[in-house]
């Protein structure tokens, strides 16, 4: 083989945003409360030893998830955020979150 012979790669780069298929927020429909498969867990890893309650498994629009996150933060009286498909509540509030979600009709919620 000569030095001028370059291998062909399957990697393709494009700066055209239309070339990248994406799922828009409008295409994802929010499931009804009773059909949401939410999970509530406690986590301390990668958070400098701080404890957080994480709710994940939400299927739907980001705006709907943010509104649930805001309601949960108000209910627990603490801070938190909505990142990467997870609702993060500061502190150990598993029981409060679980009871709130059951009260709002999220029947498939698991601890």
N, C-alpha and C positions, 0 to 999 in steps of 0.2 A: 504494500500500500504506500502511496505517496503522501507527503505532508499536506498536499492540497486537497486530498480526498476527505471531505467532512461528513460526519455521520448525520443522518436525518433523524430528527427528534419529533416525537408526537406532541410536544409542548407547543402551544400556540398562544400568542399574546395579542390582545386587541384593546385599543383605546376607545373603541366604539361602544357606548353603553347599550345600544340596541342589540349587540352581538351576544350579550350575556343574558341568558334566560333567568328571570327572577319571578318570585311569587310576590305579588303586591298585597298590601294589607287588605284591599277590597275583596280579593279572592278568597281569603280565609274567613269563614263564618264562625261566629262564637257559638259554641254548643250551649244548650240550655243548662241552667244550674244543676239540675238533677243528673245530667249526663257527663259533667266534668270529672275526669279521673284525677283529682288533686291528691297530692301526697304532702304531709307535713313532717319535716325532720328537724333535728337539732344539729348544728355544726359548729366546730371551733377551728377546724383546719384552715390554714392560710389567712387567718384573720387576727394575727398577733395575740392569740389566746382569748379573744373576745367570743362570746357565745351569741349565735344568731339562730333564729327560727326561719327555715326556708320552706316556702310553698312552691311546688313545681308540678308540672303536668297540665297546666292550663292550655286549652285549645281555643284560640280565637284571636280577636284583634288586640293590638297592643294597648289601645285606648281603654278597652274594657278591663284588661289586666291592671292597668295603672289606676283605674277607679276602684277596683277591689283592693289593691295595695294601699291606697289612701284611706279607705274605710277601715282596713285592718290596723293601720298605724294609729288612727283615731281611737279605735276600740281598745287597743292595748296601751295607749298613752305613751308611745315611744316612737323613735325614728325608724327609718328603713328606706328601701329603694326597690325599684323594679329594674332588673338587669338580666339580659340574656335568657329570657323566658322564665325567670324565677322572681318570686316576690320575697324580699329579704326583710325581716323584722328584727330589730336589735333586741337581744336578750332572749331568755327562755320563756316563751309565751305559747308553747305548744297547746296546752289545754284551752287557753282563751281563744286561740285561733281556731282550734278544732270545734269548739262550741259555737263560735260565731258563724263558721261556715255551715255547720249543721242547721243552725237557726235560719240561715238564708236559703236553705234548700239544696246545698251541695251534698247530696246523699252518698256519693261514691268516695268521699274523702276518707283517707286512711292516715293513721299516725305512724 
